[in-house]
Amino acid sequence: MPIRPENRDRYPKDWPAISLRIRTERAAGRCECLGECGRGTHDGRCPNVNRGRAYGTGSLVILTVAHLDHTPENCDPQNLRAMCQGCHLHYDRDHHRETAAATRRAAVEAAGQLALDIGGAR
């Protein structure tokens, strides 16, 4: 997945080498997802191979590296997983939803609007 500009400083300087090592040496060019993405589309390891055609869609597979704890600073190999873009997006979907909501709240507050807590306050 592309690194968002606001997160670029959170990655170590050698991130390209770390990512390449995970994708090519450890994963041997194949998605390492064992179903933790939650798509429910594969039993065992995902069959997608970098630069191949994705099962089910036929789209070009681009192998990425996911941080399992969603923390770019944590590049321990046990926290990293080579994933095709489909598995990576599904794995991150709840995290993306949370960060998008926080970004929207911050934009509203920066514009001088008050945030409403619907359902919490009485």
MDTraj code that builds the backbone (N, CA, C; nanometers):
import mdtraj as md
import numpy as np

residues = "MET PRO ILE ARG PRO GLU ASN ARG ASP ARG TYR PRO LYS ASP TRP PRO ALA ILE SER LEU ARG ILE ARG THR GLU ARG ALA ALA GLY ARG CYS GLU CYS LEU GLY GLU CYS GLY ARG GLY THR HIS ASP GLY ARG CYS PRO ASN VAL ASN ARG GLY ARG ALA TYR GLY THR GLY SER LEU VAL ILE LEU THR VAL ALA HIS LEU ASP HIS THR PRO GLU ASN CYS ASP PRO GLN ASN LEU ARG ALA MET CYS GLN GLY CYS HIS LEU HIS TYR ASP ARG ASP HIS HIS ARG GLU THR ALA ALA ALA THR ARG ARG ALA ALA VAL GLU ALA ALA GLY GLN LEU ALA LEU ASP ILE GLY GLY ALA ARG".split()
xyz = np.array([
    [0.0845, -0.1156, 0.0000],
    [0.0000, 0.0000, 0.0000],
    [0.0905, 0.1239, 0.0000],
    [0.0502, 0.2255, -0.0697],
    [0.1310, 0.3476, -0.0678],
    [0.1329, 0.4075, 0.0733],
    [0.2439, 0.4668, 0.1086],
    [0.2562, 0.5320, 0.2390],
    [0.2014, 0.6733, 0.2263],
    [0.1066, 0.7067, 0.3127],
    [0.0500, 0.8418, 0.3111],
    [0.1566, 0.9410, 0.3532],
    [0.1608, 1.0573, 0.2913],
    [0.2653, 1.1557, 0.3216],
    [0.2758, 1.1895, 0.4704],
    [0.1622, 1.1984, 0.5393],
    [0.1658, 1.2348, 0.6815],
    [0.2225, 1.1231, 0.7690],
    [0.2332, 1.0022, 0.7154],
    [0.2886, 0.8891, 0.7916],
    [0.4315, 0.8531, 0.7521],
    [0.4844, 0.9154, 0.6491],
    [0.6160, 0.8799, 0.5957],
    [0.7249, 0.8805, 0.7031],
    [0.7226, 0.9771, 0.7934],
    [0.8261, 0.9876, 0.8977],
    [0.8150, 0.8784, 1.0035],
    [0.7060, 0.8061, 1.0055],
    [0.6881, 0.6991, 1.1048],
    [0.7593, 0.5701, 1.0643],
    [0.7949, 0.5586, 0.9379],
    [0.8629, 0.4388, 0.8871],
    [1.0139, 0.4555, 0.9005],
    [1.0856, 0.3466, 0.9297],
    [1.2312, 0.3576, 0.9383],
    [1.2905, 0.3893, 0.8011],
    [1.4073, 0.4485, 0.8022],
    [1.4740, 0.4866, 0.6765],
    [1.4971, 0.3663, 0.5861],
    [1.5182, 0.2478, 0.6451],
    [1.5439, 0.1283, 0.5640],
    [1.4166, 0.0487, 0.5341],
    [1.2990, 0.1131, 0.5426],
    [1.1742, 0.0441, 0.5154],
    [1.1717, -0.0240, 0.3779],
    [1.2188, 0.0404, 0.2710],
    [1.2170, -0.0288, 0.1413],
    [1.2923, -0.1623, 0.1442],
    [1.4057, -0.1681, 0.2124],
    [1.4828, -0.2932, 0.2217],
    [1.4105, -0.3958, 0.3091],
    [1.3506, -0.3498, 0.4188],
    [1.2747, -0.4402, 0.5070],
    [1.1583, -0.5008, 0.4298],
    [1.0823, -0.4171, 0.3622],
    [0.9668, -0.4621, 0.2858],
    [1.0079, -0.5605, 0.1759],
    [1.1135, -0.5285, 0.1041],
    [1.1614, -0.6166, -0.0026],
    [1.2023, -0.7529, 0.0527],
    [1.2718, -0.7524, 0.1666],
    [1.3153, -0.8780, 0.2280],
    [1.1959, -0.9647, 0.2687],
    [1.0943, -0.9037, 0.3281],
    [0.9747, -0.9788, 0.3695],
    [0.9039, -1.0359, 0.2465],
    [0.8849, -0.9536, 0.1430],
    [0.8107, -0.9964, 0.0239],
    [0.8842, -1.1014, -0.0579],
    [1.0158, -1.0864, -0.0716],
    [1.0887, -1.1754, -0.1626],
    [1.1542, -1.2940, -0.0929],
    [1.2241, -1.2694, 0.0181],
    [1.2949, -1.3792, 0.0840],
    [1.2011, -1.4656, 0.1678],
    [1.1328, -1.4022, 0.2628],
    [1.0490, -1.4820, 0.3522],
    [0.9236, -1.5350, 0.2828],
    [0.8522, -1.4484, 0.2111],
    [0.7252, -1.4886, 0.1490],
    [0.7449, -1.5516, 0.0114],
    [0.8633, -1.5389, -0.0441],
    [0.8922, -1.5938, -0.1780],
    [0.7911, -1.5454, -0.2822],
    [0.7494, -1.4187, -0.2695],
    [0.6611, -1.3598, -0.3691],
    [0.5159, -1.3999, -0.3597],
    [0.4764, -1.4652, -0.2506],
    [0.3378, -1.5107, -0.2353],
    [0.2749, -1.4513, -0.1096],
    [0.1482, -1.4172, -0.1175],
    [0.0741, -1.3630, -0.0035],
    [0.0842, -1.4599, 0.1144],
    [0.1161, -1.4068, 0.2322],
    [0.1308, -1.4887, 0.3524],
    [0.0037, -1.4955, 0.4360],
    [-0.1029, -1.4335, 0.3915],
    [-0.2272, -1.4320, 0.4691],
    [-0.2801, -1.5738, 0.4867],
    [-0.3113, -1.6061, 0.6101],
    [-0.3685, -1.7378, 0.6424],
    [-0.5156, -1.7266, 0.6801],
    [-0.5779, -1.6183, 0.6355],
    [-0.7195, -1.5959, 0.6649],
    [-0.7441, -1.4841, 0.7634],
    [-0.6361, -1.4287, 0.8222],
    [-0.6559, -1.3212, 0.9199],
    [-0.7131, -1.1939, 0.8580],
    [-0.7161, -1.1874, 0.7251],
    [-0.7757, -1.0717, 0.6579],
    [-0.9273, -1.0687, 0.6771],
    [-0.9863, -1.1838, 0.7033],
    [-1.1295, -1.1897, 0.7263],
    [-1.2146, -1.1941, 0.6012],
    [-1.1523, -1.2094, 0.4844],
    [-1.2317, -1.2135, 0.3605],
    [-1.3116, -1.3428, 0.3493],
    [-1.2595, -1.4509, 0.4073],
    [-1.3273, -1.5792, 0.3988],
    [-1.3239, -1.6399, 0.2595],
    [-1.2267, -1.5987, 0.1797],
    [-1.2202, -1.6449, 0.0412],
    [-1.1157, -1.7530, 0.0180],
    [-1.0334, -1.7817, 0.1183],
    [-0.9330, -1.8860, 0.0998],
    [-0.9143, -1.9651, 0.2288],
    [-0.8953, -2.0946, 0.2109],
    [-0.8622, -2.1828, 0.3223],
    [-0.7103, -2.1950, 0.3244],
    [-0.6507, -2.1772, 0.4396],
    [-0.5048, -2.1811, 0.4457],
    [-0.4458, -2.0557, 0.3848],
    [-0.3276, -2.0701, 0.3302],
    [-0.2554, -1.9546, 0.2765],
    [-0.3185, -1.9055, 0.1462],
    [-0.3276, -1.7740, 0.1341],
    [-0.3812, -1.7108, 0.0131],
    [-0.2960, -1.7529, -0.1072],
    [-0.3583, -1.7869, -0.2187],
    [-0.2832, -1.8331, -0.3349],
    [-0.2240, -1.7223, -0.4223],
    [-0.2514, -1.5954, -0.3929],
    [-0.2054, -1.4879, -0.4803],
    [-0.0535, -1.4730, -0.4794],
    [0.0014, -1.4536, -0.5997],
    [0.1454, -1.4402, -0.6207],
    [0.1722, -1.3035, -0.6824],
    [0.2776, -1.2373, -0.6360],
    [0.3130, -1.1056, -0.6862],
    [0.3236, -1.1048, -0.8384],
    [0.2607, -1.0064, -0.8996],
    [0.2588, -0.9849, -1.0444],
    [0.1771, -1.0897, -1.1203],
    [0.1136, -1.1801, -1.0462],
    [0.0240, -1.2769, -1.1094],
    [-0.1161, -1.2191, -1.1175],
    [-0.2116, -1.3016, -1.1509],
    [-0.3518, -1.2609, -1.1562],
    [-0.4228, -1.3091, -1.0307],
    [-0.4979, -1.2195, -0.9680],
    [-0.5675, -1.2524, -0.8431],
    [-0.6783, -1.3532, -0.8684],
    [-0.6876, -1.4514, -0.7785],
    [-0.7962, -1.5477, -0.7904],
    [-0.9276, -1.4724, -0.7720],
    [-1.0255, -1.5112, -0.8447],
    [-1.1580, -1.4501, -0.8303],
    [-1.1791, -1.3255, -0.9136],
    [-1.0799, -1.2350, -0.9197],
    [-1.0991, -1.1090, -0.9922],
    [-1.0147, -1.0986, -1.1184],
    [-0.9001, -1.1649, -1.1194],
    [-0.8107, -1.1554, -1.2342],
    [-0.7277, -1.0285, -1.2367],
    [-0.7408, -0.9443, -1.1344],
    [-0.6625, -0.8210, -1.1309],
    [-0.5154, -0.8522, -1.1033],
    [-0.4296, -0.7596, -1.1372],
    [-0.2863, -0.7760, -1.1138],
    [-0.2579, -0.7737, -0.9640],
    [-0.1849, -0.8718, -0.9149],
    [-0.1508, -0.8800, -0.7726],
    [-0.0255, -0.7977, -0.7460],
    [-0.0343, -0.7114, -0.6475],
    [0.0808, -0.6362, -0.5986],
    [0.1003, -0.6770, -0.4532],
    [0.2126, -0.7384, -0.4250],
    [0.2414, -0.7824, -0.2887],
    [0.2857, -0.6630, -0.2051],
    [0.2273, -0.6482, -0.0884],
    [0.2567, -0.5387, 0.0036],
    [0.3021, -0.5985, 0.1359],
    [0.3375, -0.5134, 0.2320],
    [0.3722, -0.5619, 0.3655],
    [0.2835, -0.4900, 0.4663],
    [0.2091, -0.5685, 0.5425],
    [0.1185, -0.5152, 0.6443],
    [0.1855, -0.5180, 0.7811],
    [0.1598, -0.4143, 0.8595],
    [0.1973, -0.4121, 1.0009],
    [0.0762, -0.4670, 1.0763],
    [0.0904, -0.5816, 1.1364],
    [-0.0237, -0.6467, 1.2001],
    [-0.0831, -0.5641, 1.3130],
    [-0.0007, -0.4824, 1.3797],
    [-0.0509, -0.3962, 1.4871],
    [-0.0801, -0.2541, 1.4389],
    [-0.0717, -0.2316, 1.3083],
    [-0.0989, -0.1013, 1.2463],
    [-0.0040, 0.0076, 1.2948],
    [0.1143, -0.0305, 1.3395],
    [0.2120, 0.0656, 1.3902],
    [0.3360, 0.0617, 1.3024],
    [0.3536, 0.1599, 1.2129],
    [0.4670, 0.1578, 1.1198],
    [0.6043, 0.1547, 1.1866],
    [0.6130, 0.2034, 1.3078],
    [0.7417, 0.2029, 1.3773],
    [0.7827, 0.0618, 1.4201],
    [0.6870, -0.0282, 1.4319],
    [0.7140, -0.1636, 1.4791],
    [0.7425, -0.2544, 1.3590],
    [0.8698, -0.2675, 1.3264],
    [0.9087, -0.3469, 1.2093],
    [0.9703, -0.4804, 1.2491],
    [0.9336, -0.5306, 1.3656],
    [0.9730, -0.6652, 1.4049],
    [0.9164, -0.7612, 1.3008],
    [0.9954, -0.8538, 1.2491],
    [0.9459, -0.9452, 1.1458],
    [0.8175, -1.0185, 1.1844],
    [0.7971, -1.0455, 1.3135],
    [0.6739, -1.1137, 1.3559],
    [0.5518, -1.0220, 1.3454],
    [0.5737, -0.8906, 1.3349],
    [0.4651, -0.7947, 1.3204],
    [0.4361, -0.7639, 1.1733],
    [0.5158, -0.8186, 1.0840],
    [0.5016, -0.7894, 0.9419],
    [0.4509, -0.9113, 0.8669],
    [0.3658, -0.8879, 0.7686],
    [0.3115, -0.9971, 0.6888],
    [0.3030, -0.9506, 0.5441],
    [0.3618, -1.0262, 0.4520],
    [0.3458, -0.9983, 0.3097],
    [0.2022, -1.0331, 0.2727],
    [0.1321, -0.9379, 0.2139],
    [-0.0076, -0.9606, 0.1759],
    [-0.0341, -0.9008, 0.0385],
    [-0.1195, -0.9697, -0.0379],
    [-0.1663, -0.9116, -0.1627],
    [-0.2525, -0.7900, -0.1247],
    [-0.2757, -0.7032, -0.2217],
    [-0.3493, -0.5810, -0.1893],
    [-0.4902, -0.6111, -0.1393],
    [-0.5539, -0.7177, -0.1860],
    [-0.6886, -0.7517, -0.1397],
    [-0.6905, -0.7905, 0.0067],
    [-0.5988, -0.8800, 0.0460],
    [-0.5920, -0.9213, 0.1869],
    [-0.5525, -0.8039, 0.2759],
    [-0.4566, -0.7218, 0.2294],
    [-0.4095, -0.6082, 0.3093],
    [-0.5242, -0.5091, 0.3330],
    [-0.5967, -0.4750, 0.2288],
    [-0.7089, -0.3811, 0.2441],
    [-0.8154, -0.4353, 0.3385],
    [-0.8473, -0.5631, 0.3262],
    [-0.9461, -0.6217, 0.4158],
    [-0.8942, -0.6288, 0.5592],
    [-0.7671, -0.6617, 0.5761],
    [-0.7093, -0.6691, 0.7103],
    [-0.7153, -0.5316, 0.7787],
    [-0.6912, -0.4252, 0.7018],
    [-0.6857, -0.2890, 0.7563],
    [-0.8200, -0.2172, 0.7598],
    [-0.9283, -0.2790, 0.7121],
    [-1.0533, -0.2052, 0.6935],
    [-1.1052, -0.1393, 0.8213],
    [-1.1039, -0.2062, 0.9342],
    [-1.1530, -0.1444, 1.0587],
    [-1.0626, -0.0305, 1.1014],
    [-0.9316, -0.0508, 1.0875],
    [-0.8350, 0.0546, 1.1218],
    [-0.8566, 0.1767, 1.0315],
    [-0.8776, 0.1555, 0.9017],
    [-0.9027, 0.2666, 0.8099],
    [-1.0303, 0.3403, 0.8467],
    [-1.1324, 0.2665, 0.8846],
    [-1.2598, 0.3288, 0.9234],
    [-1.2394, 0.4191, 1.0462],
    [-1.1659, 0.3690, 1.1452],
    [-1.1404, 0.4472, 1.2667],
    [-1.0586, 0.5728, 1.2378],
    [-0.9526, 0.5591, 1.1596],
    [-0.8681, 0.6761, 1.1320],
    [-0.9412, 0.7762, 1.0435],
    [-1.0260, 0.7297, 0.9514],
    [-1.1032, 0.8217, 0.8681],
    [-1.2007, 0.9016, 0.9537],
    [-1.2648, 0.8350, 1.0494],
    [-1.3587, 0.9041, 1.1378],
    [-1.2854, 1.0089, 1.2216],
    [-1.1672, 0.9747, 1.2713],
    [-1.0887, 1.0700, 1.3512],
    [-1.0461, 1.1888, 1.2653],
    [-1.0094, 1.1644, 1.1411],
    [-0.9698, 1.2717, 1.0499],
    [-1.0872, 1.3647, 1.0227],
    [-1.2052, 1.3068, 1.0009],
    [-1.3245, 1.3901, 0.9776],
    [-1.3580, 1.4746, 1.1008],
    [-1.3494, 1.4135, 1.2204],
    [-1.3771, 1.4888, 1.3443],
    [-1.2794, 1.6047, 1.3601],
    [-1.1525, 1.5793, 1.3341],
    [-1.0511, 1.6841, 1.3478],
    [-1.0767, 1.7974, 1.2494],
    [-1.1179, 1.7649, 1.1273],
    [-1.1465, 1.8681, 1.0272],
    [-1.2655, 1.9534, 1.0688],
    [-1.3677, 1.8893, 1.1242],
    [-1.4862, 1.9628, 1.1704],
    [-1.4483, 2.0551, 1.2851],
    [-1.3716, 2.0032, 1.3802],
    [-1.3307, 2.0840, 1.4949],
    [-1.2383, 2.1977, 1.4522],
    [-1.1506, 2.1724, 1.3550],
    [-1.0601, 2.2767, 1.3066],
    [-1.1376, 2.3880, 1.2357],
    [-1.2529, 2.3533, 1.1802],
    [-1.3361, 2.4522, 1.1124],
    [-1.4212, 2.5300, 1.2114],
    [-1.4066, 2.5001, 1.3419],
    [-1.4802, 2.5739, 1.4430],
    [-1.6147, 2.5141, 1.4786],
    [-1.6418, 2.3945, 1.4343],
    [-1.7676, 2.3283, 1.4651],
    [-1.7521, 2.2460, 1.5923],
    [-1.8581, 2.2338, 1.6662],
    [-1.8569, 2.1499, 1.7848],
    [-1.8967, 2.0092, 1.7464],
    [-1.8301, 1.9120, 1.8031],
    [-1.8647, 1.7722, 1.7773],
    [-1.9775, 1.7307, 1.8722],
    [-2.0749, 1.6586, 1.8205],
    [-2.1846, 1.6084, 1.9024],
    [-2.1564, 1.4662, 1.9429],
    [-2.1811, 1.4347, 2.0680],
    [-2.1694, 1.2980, 2.1157],
    [-2.3099, 1.2424, 2.1228],
    [-2.3528, 1.1814, 2.0146],
    [-2.4885, 1.1269, 2.0086],
    [-2.4871, 0.9870, 2.0692],
    [-2.5671, 0.9678, 2.1680],
    [-2.5773, 0.8354, 2.2282],
    [-2.4970, 0.8192, 2.3565],
    [-2.4030, 0.9057, 2.3848],
    [-2.3211, 0.8901, 2.5038],
    [-2.3669, 0.9804, 2.6176],
    [-2.3901, 1.1072, 2.5891],
    [-2.4244, 1.2047, 2.6934],
    [-2.5754, 1.2118, 2.7131],
    [-2.6155, 1.2404, 2.8374],
    [-2.7575, 1.2585, 2.8702],
    [-2.7752, 1.3873, 2.9440],
])
top = md.Topology()
chain = top.add_chain()
for i, resn in enumerate(residues, 1):
    res = top.add_residue(resn, chain, resSeq=i)
    for name in ("N", "CA", "C"):
        top.add_atom(name, md.element.get_by_symbol(name[0]), res)
traj = md.Trajectory(xyz[None], top)
